[in-house]
Amino acid sequence: MPIAILFALLVISAGAAVLRMFGLGKGVAAVGLAPAAGLAVLAIVSTWTGLLNLPPPLPGLAVLAIALAGASLTVRDRQTVAAASRALIAEQPLASGTLLIALVVPCVAIGLAFAGVQAPLSPHDGAFHVETIDHFRRGVAALAWYPPGLAALFGASLQLLPWIDSAEGAFGVGLGLTVLAPIALFGLGTTIWRDLRAASAAALLVGFTYIFPYYPQVWGGWPQLM
């Protein structure tokens, strides 16, 4: 679970950097758009650095640099962010509370359901992804038939945690996608509906579904979840 939280923060921070670069880093919708933006840019960077076989931990450091850039920008604007957060809570208490619960539900669910799991449950998809992730992690990846984005991102991220086994680390990072799911759905709902209450309710609802975002963890279907 700690790996999942760290990966989620890494992605959100990277997404904040991307959104700020394109002038989209303001407003409530930016919170929900950060996971998608972060996953996209980190997948691109880690894929190129991985397929160029840059020696570890250079791909991981590249990923970390983007995340640190986003985090530093957020810290620099912390007063503005804090004021906006207080205003949001005051003006939309129901939506804010619902969103908070929506963030907690997946963490509790996967924390209880997968406690003690140290490797992907599937001997097919899960094992294949772990092998590919480990190749990227060790800097020996090669382009094959399967899209490399997820494996490259996971491998680069695990370079930052050298004491974690690749199988355990891959499963932990995969759980991070479930943590990000309600945030991303909130951003999508806010962008489409322009209604924070509806968006936060949708984010909460997804935490009680089975197929998304939990089932891919059972068979190692992380690319579909991503």
SENU-454820 format. One record per atom (N, C-alpha, C, O): residue in three letters; x, y, z. Coordinates in steps of 0.05 Angstrom, whole numbers, padded with zeros to 5 digits, always signed. Each point is the difference from the previous one (the first is absolute). Layout:
REM residues N
ALAXYZ...
***
This chain:
REM residues 226
MET+00016-00024+00000MET-00016+00024+00000MET+00017+00026+00000MET-00007+00019-00014PRO+00029-00018+00029PRO+00017+00024-00001PRO+00010+00005-00028PRO+00002+00024-00008ILE+00005-00045-00007ILE+00010+00004-00027ILE-00022+00012-00017ILE+00006+00018-00017ALA-00030-00027+00020ALA-00023+00011-00015ALA-00003+00029+00005ALA-00005+00016-00019ILE+00006-00008+00044ILE-00003+00029+00007ILE+00022+00016-00012ILE-00005+00022-00011LEU+00030-00031+00014LEU+00023+00014-00011LEU-00002+00003-00030LEU+00006+00022-00011PHE-00015-00043-00003PHE-00003+00001-00029PHE-00022+00020-00008PHE+00004+00016-00019ALA-00026-00016+00034ALA-00021+00019-00006ALA+00009+00029+00003ALA-00007+00017-00016LEU+00022-00012+00037LEU+00011+00027+00004LEU+00019+00008-00021LEU+00001+00023-00009LEU+00015-00042+00000LEU+00019+00004-00022LEU-00014+00009-00025LEU+00007+00019-00014VAL-00028-00034+00007VAL-00016+00006-00024VAL-00014+00027+00002VAL+00000+00015-00019ILE-00013-00010+00041ILE-00014+00025+00004ILE+00019+00024-00002ILE-00007+00020-00012SER+00030-00022+00024SER+00019+00022-00001SER+00010+00004-00028SER+00002+00023-00009ALA+00003-00044-00006ALA+00009+00003-00028ALA-00023+00012-00016ALA+00005+00017-00017GLY-00029-00025+00022GLY-00023+00012-00014GLY-00003+00029+00006GLY-00008+00016-00018ALA+00013-00008+00042ALA-00001+00029+00007ALA+00020+00016-00016ALA-00006+00022-00008ALA+00030-00034+00004ALA+00020+00014-00016ALA-00009+00004-00029ALA+00004+00021-00012VAL-00016-00042+00001VAL-00009+00001-00028VAL-00023+00020-00003VAL+00001+00016-00019LEU-00020-00017+00037LEU-00023+00018-00002LEU+00009+00029+00003LEU-00010+00018-00013ARG+00030-00013+00031ARG+00010+00027+00004ARG+00014+00010-00025ARG-00002+00023-00008MET+00016-00041-00006MET+00015+00007-00024MET-00019+00009-00022MET+00007+00018-00016PHE-00030-00030+00015PHE-00020+00006-00021PHE-00021+00021+00010PHE-00019+00005-00014GLY+00024+00006+00037GLY-00018+00020+00011GLY-00027-00011+00009GLY-00020+00014+00000LEU+00020-00039+00008LEU-00025-00013+00009LEU+00001-00008+00029LEU-00016-00016+00010GLY+00034+00028+00005GLY+00004-00008+00027GLY-00017+00013+00021GLY+00005-00002+00024LYS-00026+00016-00033LYS-00018+00013+00019LYS-00028-00011-00001LYS-00008-00011-00020GLY-00006+00013+00042GLY-00027-00009+00001GLY-00002-00028+00011GLY+00019-00015+00001VAL-00044+00008+00006VAL-00005-00027+00012VAL+00005-00022-00020VAL+00010-00021+00008ALA-00016+00026-00033ALA+00003-00021-00020ALA+00029-00009-00002ALA+00006-00023-00007ALA+00013+00041+00013ALA+00029-00007-00002ALA+00007-00022+00019ALA+00018-00016-00006VAL-00032+00014+00028VAL+00006-00021+00020VAL-00006-00027-00013VAL+00016-00019+00003GLY-00038+00017-00017GLY-00008-00025-00012GLY+00015-00006-00026GLY+00003-00024-00007LEU+00006+00045-00007LEU+00015-00005-00024LEU+00029-00007+00005LEU+00013-00011-00018ALA-00003+00016+00041ALA+00028-00005+00006ALA+00008-00030-00003ALA+00021-00005-00011PRO-00037-00014+00020PRO+00008-00028-00004PRO+00004-00008-00029PRO+00019-00013-00007ALA-00038+00021-00010ALA+00002-00007-00028ALA+00024+00013-00013ALA+00015-00012-00015ALA-00011+00038+00021ALA+00023+00014-00011ALA+00026-00011+00010ALA+00019-00003-00015GLY-00018-00004+00040GLY+00024-00012+00012GLY+00007-00027-00012GLY+00023-00005-00007LEU-00043-00012+00004LEU+00004-00027-00011LEU+00010+00003-00029LEU+00018-00015-00008ALA-00029+00034-00007ALA+00007+00003-00028ALA+00029+00009-00003ALA+00015-00013-00015VAL-00007+00034+00029VAL+00027+00010-00004VAL+00021-00019+00012VAL+00021-00003-00012LEU-00027-00009+00034LEU+00019-00019+00012LEU+00004-00025-00017LEU+00022-00011-00002ALA-00044+00002-00010ALA+00002-00023-00018ALA+00017+00006-00024ALA+00016-00017-00009ILE-00019+00041-00002ILE+00016+00008-00024ILE+00030+00002+00008ILE+00017-00011-00014VAL-00012+00024+00035VAL+00028+00004+00009VAL+00014-00026+00007VAL+00022-00006-00009SER-00036-00011+00024SER+00012-00025+00009SER+00002-00019-00024SER+00019-00017+00000THR-00037+00018-00019THR+00003-00018-00024THR+00024+00007-00016THR+00016-00017-00008TRP-00012+00043+00002TRP+00023+00008-00016TRP+00026-00006+00015TRP+00019-00010-00012THR-00017+00018+00037THR+00024-00005+00015THR+00005-00030+00004THR+00023-00009+00001GLY-00044-00007+00001GLY+00003-00028+00004GLY+00008-00014-00026GLY+00018-00017+00001LEU-00030+00024-00023LEU+00007-00013-00026LEU+00027+00008-00010LEU+00012-00014-00016LEU-00003+00037+00025LEU+00028+00009-00006LEU+00020-00014+00018LEU+00024+00003-00003ASN-00034-00020+00021ASN+00016-00015+00019ASN+00019+00017+00016ASN+00023-00007+00005LEU-00033+00030+00004LEU+00016+00017+00018LEU+00004-00016+00026LEU-00018-00013+00010PRO+00042+00015+00001PRO+00006-00016+00024PRO-00017+00009+00023PRO-00003+00024+00005PRO-00007-00043+00011PRO-00014+00007+00025PRO+00019+00015+00018PRO+00024-00006+00001PRO-00034+00025+00014PRO-00029+00008+00003PRO-00007+00024-00016PRO-00018+00015+00008LEU+00031-00010-00031LEU-00006+00025-00015LEU-00029+00003-00008LEU-00011+00021+00003PRO-00002-00043-00014PRO-00029+00004-00006PRO-00016+00007+00025PRO-00018+00016-00001GLY+00025-00029+00023GLY-00015+00006+00025GLY+00005+00028+00010GLY-00018+00014+00010LEU+00043-00004-00014LEU+00006+00028+00008LEU-00014+00020-00018LEU-00008+00021+00009ALA+00004-00028-00035ALA-00014+00017-00018ALA-00030+00003+00009ALA-00011+00021+00000VAL+00000-00044+00007VAL-00028+00000+00010VAL-00002+00016+00026VAL-00018+00016+00003LEU+00037-00020+00015LEU+00000+00014+00025LEU+00003+00030-00004LEU-00012+00016+00014ALA+00029-00008-00033ALA+00004+00029-00005ALA-00025+00014-00009ALA-00006+00022+00009ILE-00010-00035-00026ILE-00026+00012-00008ILE-00019+00002+00023ILE-00013+00021+00004ALA+00012-00042+00013ALA-00017+00001+00023ALA+00009+00022+00020ALA-00017+00014+00011LEU+00043-00011-00007LEU+00010+00020+00018LEU-00006+00028-00010LEU-00005+00019+00015ALA+00006-00016-00042ALA-00007+00026-00012ALA-00029+00008+00007ALA-00005+00023+00007GLY-00013-00042-00011GLY-00028+00005+00007GLY-00004+00005+00029GLY-00015+00018+00008ALA+00029-00033+00009ALA-00003+00004+00029ALA+00011+00027+00009ALA-00012+00014+00016SER+00034-00005-00028SER+00012+00026+00007SER-00019+00023-00009SER-00002+00020+00015LEU-00010-00023-00038LEU-00019+00021-00009LEU-00024+00001+00019LEU-00010+00022+00006THR+00001-00045+00003THR-00023+00000+00019THR+00008+00013+00027THR-00015+00015+00011VAL+00039-00022-00002VAL+00009+00012+00026VAL+00004+00030-00003VAL-00006+00015+00018ARG+00016-00007-00041ARG+00004+00029-00005ARG-00026+00015+00001ARG-00001+00023+00010ASP-00021-00035-00019ASP-00026+00012-00001ASP-00018-00010+00023ASP-00024+00000-00002ARG+00037-00008+00024ARG-00015-00013+00021ARG-00022+00018+00012ARG-00021-00010+00008GLN+00027+00036-00006GLN-00020+00018+00012GLN-00025+00002-00018GLN-00023+00000+00009THR+00028+00001-00035THR-00023+00001-00019THR-00015-00026+00000THR-00025+00000+00000VAL+00040-00022+00001VAL-00013-00027+00001VAL-00017-00003+00026VAL-00022-00010-00001ALA+00034+00019+00023ALA-00014-00003+00026ALA-00026+00018+00000ALA-00020-00009+00010ALA+00022+00033-00021ALA-00023+00018+00000ALA-00022-00012-00018ALA-00023+00001+00007ALA+00031-00012-00030ALA-00019-00012-00018ALA-00014-00024+00013ALA-00023-00005-00004SER+00039-00011+00019SER-00011-00024+00013SER-00020+00008+00021SER-00021-00012+00003ARG+00028+00033+00013ARG-00019+00009+00020ARG-00026+00011-00012ARG-00022-00005+00011ALA+00025+00019-00033ALA-00024+00011-00013ALA-00017-00023-00011ALA-00025+00001+00001LEU+00038-00021-00012LEU-00015-00023-00011LEU-00015-00014+00022LEU-00024-00007-00004ILE+00037+00002+00027ILE-00014-00014+00022ILE-00023+00017+00011ILE-00021-00011+00006ALA+00025+00037-00005ALA-00022+00018+00010ALA-00023+00001-00019ALA-00023+00001+00008GLU+00029+00000-00034GLU-00022+00003-00020GLU-00013-00026-00008GLU-00023-00001-00007GLN+00039-00021+00008GLN-00010-00026-00009GLN+00006-00021+00021GLN+00016-00018-00005PRO-00027+00021+00029PRO+00006-00020+00022PRO-00008-00028-00007PRO+00014-00019+00007LEU-00037+00016-00020LEU-00009-00027-00007LEU+00018-00014-00020LEU+00008-00023+00003ALA-00001+00038-00024ALA+00018-00011-00020ALA+00028-00006+00011ALA+00012-00020-00007SER-00002+00038+00024SER+00026-00004+00012SER+00001-00025+00018SER+00018-00016-00001GLY-00039+00013+00017GLY-00002-00023+00018GLY-00002-00026-00016GLY+00012-00020+00007THR-00029+00021-00027THR-00003-00024-00017THR+00026-00008-00014THR+00006-00024-00002LEU+00008+00044-00008LEU+00026-00006-00013LEU+00020-00011+00020LEU+00015-00019-00008LEU-00015+00029+00032LEU+00019-00011+00020LEU-00006-00030+00005LEU+00018-00016+00002ILE-00044+00010+00001ILE-00008-00028+00005ILE+00008-00017-00025ILE+00009-00023+00003ALA-00013+00035-00027ALA+00007-00015-00024ALA+00029-00007-00002ALA+00008-00020-00011LEU+00009+00037+00023LEU+00029-00005+00000LEU+00007-00022+00020LEU+00019-00015-00003VAL-00034+00014+00025VAL+00006-00019+00021VAL-00009-00028-00006VAL+00013-00019+00006VAL-00036+00017-00019VAL-00012-00027-00005VAL+00018-00019-00015VAL+00004-00022+00010PRO+00008+00030-00033PRO+00018-00019-00013PRO+00025-00008+00016PRO+00009-00023-00001CYS+00001+00042+00017CYS+00023-00006+00017CYS-00007-00021+00021CYS+00016-00019+00005VAL-00039+00022+00007VAL-00009-00020+00020VAL-00006-00027-00014VAL+00008-00021+00011ALA-00021+00022-00034ALA-00007-00025-00014ALA+00025-00016-00008ALA+00001-00024+00006ILE+00018+00037-00019ILE+00024-00015-00008ILE+00018-00007+00024ILE+00014-00020-00001GLY-00015+00037+00021GLY+00016-00006+00024GLY-00010-00025+00014GLY+00016-00016+00010LEU-00042+00012-00010LEU-00011-00024+00012LEU+00001-00024-00018LEU+00007-00023+00008ALA-00014+00027-00034ALA-00001-00023-00018ALA+00027-00011-00008ALA+00002-00025-00003PHE+00018+00042+00001PHE+00026-00010-00009PHE+00022+00002+00021PHE+00024+00001-00007ALA-00032+00000+00032ALA+00020+00001+00021ALA+00018-00025+00000ALA-00010-00022-00001GLY+00036+00026+00001GLY+00018-00022+00001GLY+00008-00011-00028GLY+00018-00017-00001VAL-00031+00026-00020VAL+00006-00010-00027VAL+00027+00012-00008VAL+00004+00024+00001GLN+00015-00042-00010GLN+00027+00009-00006GLN+00007-00004-00030GLN+00023+00004-00008ALA-00042-00013-00008ALA+00004-00004-00028ALA-00027+00000-00014ALA-00020-00004+00012PRO+00020+00010-00038PRO-00025-00001-00015PRO-00014-00027+00003PRO+00013-00021+00000LEU-00039+00022+00001LEU-00016-00025+00004LEU-00001-00017-00025LEU-00003-00024+00002SER+00004+00036-00025SER-00003-00015-00025SER+00027-00011-00009SER+00020+00015-00001PRO-00019-00042-00005PRO+00025-00011-00011PRO+00003+00005-00030PRO+00019-00009-00012HIS-00039+00022+00000HIS+00001+00005-00029HIS+00006+00030-00005HIS+00023+00007-00004ASP-00043+00010+00003ASP+00004+00028-00005ASP+00019+00013+00021ASP+00018+00015-00007GLY-00023-00021+00032GLY+00016+00011+00021GLY+00029-00007-00002GLY+00018+00017+00002ALA-00012-00043-00007ALA+00027-00009-00003ALA+00014+00013-00025ALA+00023+00008+00002PHE-00038-00006-00024PHE+00011+00012-00024PHE+00008+00030+00005PHE+00021+00008-00007HIS-00039+00006+00020HIS+00005+00029+00005HIS+00023+00003+00019HIS+00016+00018-00004VAL-00014-00035+00024VAL+00023+00002+00019VAL+00026-00004-00014VAL+00020+00014+00004GLU-00019-00034-00022GLU+00025-00005-00015GLU+00008+00024-00017GLU+00023+00007-00001THR-00043+00004-00013THR+00005+00023-00017THR+00009+00025+00017THR+00018+00014-00008ILE-00032-00010+00030ILE+00007+00022+00018ILE+00028-00003+00010ILE+00015+00019+00002ASP-00007-00044+00005ASP+00027-00004+00010ASP+00021+00006-00021ASP+00022+00009+00007HIS-00028-00015-00032HIS+00019+00007-00022HIS+00004+00030-00001HIS+00023+00009-00003PHE-00044+00006+00004PHE+00003+00029+00000PHE+00014+00009+00026PHE+00016+00019-00001ARG-00022-00031+00023ARG+00013+00008+00025ARG+00030-00004-00001ARG+00015+00016+00011ARG-00006-00038-00024ARG+00029-00006-00002ARG+00013+00013-00024ARG+00025-00003-00003GLY-00040+00018-00013GLY+00012+00013-00023GLY+00007-00017-00023GLY+00018+00006-00016VAL-00033-00029+00013VAL+00006-00019-00022VAL-00025-00004-00017VAL-00003-00022-00012ALA-00015+00041+00012ALA-00026-00004-00015ALA+00005+00001-00030ALA+00018+00013-00010ALA-00036-00026-00004ALA-00001+00001-00029ALA-00028+00002-00009ALA-00019-00010+00013LEU+00014+00023-00036LEU-00027+00004-00010LEU-00011-00027-00010LEU+00013-00013-00016ALA-00036+00006+00026ALA-00013-00026-00008ALA-00028+00006-00010ALA-00006+00023-00007TRP-00011-00044+00007TRP-00027+00003-00011TRP-00018+00016+00018TRP-00020+00011-00010TYR+00025-00010+00036TYR-00018+00012+00019TYR+00008+00029+00004TYR+00024+00006+00003PRO-00044+00013-00003PRO+00007+00028+00005PRO+00016+00003+00026PRO-00007-00011+00021PRO+00029+00026-00022PRO+00019+00001+00023PRO-00006+00020+00021PRO+00014+00001+00021GLY-00034+00016-00024GLY-00004+00023+00018GLY-00002-00007+00029GLY+00014+00011+00017LEU-00031-00030-00011LEU-00004-00007+00028LEU+00025-00013+00012LEU+00008+00008+00022ALA+00003-00027-00036ALA+00024-00014+00011ALA+00023+00020+00004ALA+00015-00002+00019ALA-00012+00021-00038ALA+00021+00019+00002ALA-00004+00018+00024ALA+00019+00006+00015LEU-00044+00003-00011LEU-00006+00018+00023LEU+00004-00014+00026LEU+00013+00011+00019PHE-00023-00036-00017PHE+00003-00015+00025PHE+00030-00006+00005PHE+00009+00002+00023GLY+00005-00010-00044GLY+00029-00006+00003GLY+00016+00024+00009GLY+00017-00002+00018ALA-00022+00025-00030ALA+00014+00024+00008ALA-00007+00008+00029ALA+00018+00009+00015SER-00043-00011-00008SER-00008+00006+00027SER+00014-00018+00021SER+00008+00010+00021LEU-00006-00035-00028LEU+00012-00019+00019LEU+00030+00003+00002LEU+00013-00010+00019GLN-00001+00024-00039GLN+00029+00006+00003GLN+00005+00018+00024GLN+00022+00001+00010LEU-00042+00014-00002LEU+00002+00018+00023LEU-00003-00016+00026LEU+00005+00012+00022LEU-00012-00037-00023LEU-00004-00017+00023LEU+00016-00026-00003LEU-00011-00021-00003PRO+00038+00023+00002PRO+00016-00024-00007PRO-00002-00022+00020PRO+00008-00023-00007TRP-00017+00027+00031TRP-00002-00021+00020TRP-00025-00016-00002TRP-00004-00019+00014ILE-00014+00027-00033ILE-00025-00015-00003ILE+00002-00019-00023ILE+00010+00007-00022ASP-00019-00032+00026ASP+00000-00020-00022ASP-00018+00009-00022ASP-00021+00013+00004SER+00028-00020-00029SER-00016+00009-00023SER-00029-00010+00001SER-00018+00015-00008ALA+00014-00040+00016ALA-00027-00011+00001ALA-00017+00015+00021ALA-00023+00008-00006GLU+00034-00005+00030GLU-00014+00015+00021GLU-00004+00029-00008GLU-00022+00011+00005GLY+00042+00001-00016GLY-00002+00028-00008GLY-00020+00005-00022GLY-00015+00019+00001ALA+00015-00037-00021ALA-00019+00003-00022ALA-00029-00002+00010ALA-00017+00016-00008PHE+00012-00034+00026PHE-00027-00002+00011PHE-00007+00025+00017PHE-00023+00010-00002GLY+00042+00000+00017GLY-00005+00024+00016GLY-00005+00024-00017GLY-00019+00016+00005VAL+00035-00013-00026VAL-00005+00023-00019VAL-00026-00003-00014VAL-00014+00020-00005GLY+00007-00045-00002GLY-00026-00005-00013GLY-00023+00009+00017GLY-00020+00010-00010LEU+00022-00015+00036LEU-00021+00009+00019LEU-00003+00031-00001LEU-00021+00011+00006GLY+00043+00002-00012GLY-00001+00029-00002GLY-00019+00010-00021GLY-00012+00022+00003LEU+00008-00037-00024LEU-00019+00007-00021LEU-00029+00000+00012LEU-00016+00017-00008THR+00011-00036+00026THR-00027+00000+00012THR-00003+00024+00018THR-00022+00011+00002VAL+00043-00002+00012VAL-00002+00024+00016VAL-00005+00025-00017VAL-00015+00018+00009LEU+00026-00018-00033LEU-00003+00023-00017LEU-00028+00001-00014LEU-00008+00021-00009ALA-00005-00044+00007ALA-00024-00002-00016ALA-00022+00020+00008ALA-00010+00014-00017PRO+00003-00011+00043PRO-00021+00019+00007PRO+00007+00029-00005PRO-00017+00016-00006ILE+00043-00010+00009ILE+00009+00028-00006ILE-00004+00006-00029ILE-00010+00021-00008ALA+00018-00040-00009ALA-00002+00004-00029ALA-00030+00002-00008ALA-00007+00017-00017LEU-00010-00033+00029LEU-00028+00000-00007LEU-00013+00027+00010LEU-00017+00011-00014PHE+00026-00001+00036PHE-00009+00026+00010PHE+00007+00022-00020PHE-00016+00017-00006GLY+00040-00018-00005GLY+00008+00020-00020GLY-00016-00002-00025GLY-00008+00020-00011LEU+00003-00045+00002LEU-00016-00004-00024LEU-00028+00011+00005LEU-00012+00013-00018GLY+00000-00020+00041GLY-00027+00009+00006GLY-00002+00030+00002GLY-00020+00012-00009THR+00040+00000+00021THR+00000+00030+00003THR+00002+00013-00027THR-00014+00020-00005THR+00030-00031-00013THR+00004+00012-00026THR-00025-00003-00017THR-00007+00019-00015ILE-00007-00041+00017ILE-00023-00005-00018ILE-00026+00012+00012ILE-00014+00015-00014TRP+00009-00020+00040TRP-00025+00008+00012TRP+00000+00028+00011TRP-00020+00013+00003ARG+00044-00003+00004ARG+00003+00026+00013ARG-00016+00001+00026ARG-00010+00020+00008ASP+00009-00043+00006ASP-00015-00003+00025ASP+00017-00016+00019ASP+00004-00024-00004LEU+00006+00037+00025LEU+00018-00013+00018LEU-00014-00022+00016LEU+00013-00020+00007ARG-00038+00024-00001ARG-00015-00021+00016ARG-00003-00025-00017ARG+00004-00022+00010ALA-00011+00025-00035ALA-00003-00024-00017ALA+00027-00013-00005ALA+00002-00025+00000ALA+00019+00041-00004ALA+00026-00012-00004ALA+00011-00015+00024ALA+00011-00021-00003SER-00015+00033+00027SER+00009-00014+00024SER-00016-00025+00005SER+00010-00020+00010ALA-00036+00021-00016ALA-00017-00024+00004ALA+00009-00022-00019ALA+00000-00023+00008ALA+00007+00030-00033ALA+00010-00020-00018ALA+00026-00012+00009ALA+00004-00024-00002ALA+00013+00041+00013ALA+00026-00010+00011ALA-00005-00019+00023ALA+00015-00020+00003LEU-00035+00026+00014LEU-00006-00018+00022LEU-00012-00026-00010LEU+00006-00022+00010LEU-00024+00024-00030LEU-00013-00024-00010LEU+00020-00020-00012LEU-00003-00024+00004VAL+00023+00034-00017VAL+00019-00018-00013VAL+00016-00017+00021VAL+00009-00022-00006GLY-00007+00033+00030GLY+00014-00014+00021GLY-00016-00025+00010GLY+00011-00017+00014PHE-00037+00016-00021PHE-00016-00023+00008PHE-00007-00019-00023PHE-00016-00018+00003THR+00029+00023-00026THR-00004-00019-00022THR+00021-00022+00001THR+00019+00001+00015TYR-00024-00021-00031TYR+00017-00024+00001TYR+00020+00000-00023TYR+00024-00003+00004ILE-00034+00006-00029ILE+00017-00002-00023ILE+00021+00022+00000ILE+00024-00005-00005PHE-00032+00029+00010PHE+00018+00023+00000PHE-00003+00014+00027PHE-00023+00008+00007PRO+00044-00004+00008PRO+00028-00003-00007PRO+00014-00023+00013PRO+00025+00001+00003TYR-00039-00022+00007TYR+00012-00021+00016TYR+00008-00025-00016TYR+00021-00011+00004TYR-00039+00003-00022TYR+00003-00026-00013TYR+00027-00002-00015TYR+00012-00022+00001PRO-00002+00043-00015PRO+00026-00003-00013PRO+00022-00009+00018PRO+00020-00011-00009GLN-00022+00017+00035GLN+00021-00008+00019GLN+00000-00030+00003GLN+00021-00012+00007VAL-00043-00002-00011VAL-00002-00029+00003VAL+00016-00014-00021VAL+00013-00020+00005TRP-00015+00029-00030TRP+00012-00014-00022TRP+00024+00016-00013TRP+00009-00007-00021GLY-00001+00028+00035GLY+00023+00015-00010GLY-00005+00017-00025GLY+00018+00004-00016GLY-00043+00004+00013GLY-00007+00016-00024GLY+00004+00030+00004GLY-00018+00016-00005TRP+00042-00009+00014TRP+00005+00028+00005TRP-00001+00018-00024TRP-00009+00023+00002PRO+00017-00032-00026PRO-00002+00018-00023PRO-00029+00009-00006PRO-00005+00023-00007GLN-00014-00041+00011GLN-00029+00007-00003GLN-00008+00020+00021GLN-00017+00018-00006LEU+00027-00020+00030LEU-00007+00019+00021LEU+00013+00027-00005LEU-00012+00020+00006MET+00035-00021-00018MET+00015+00025-00005MET-00014+00015-00023MET+00009+00022-00007
***
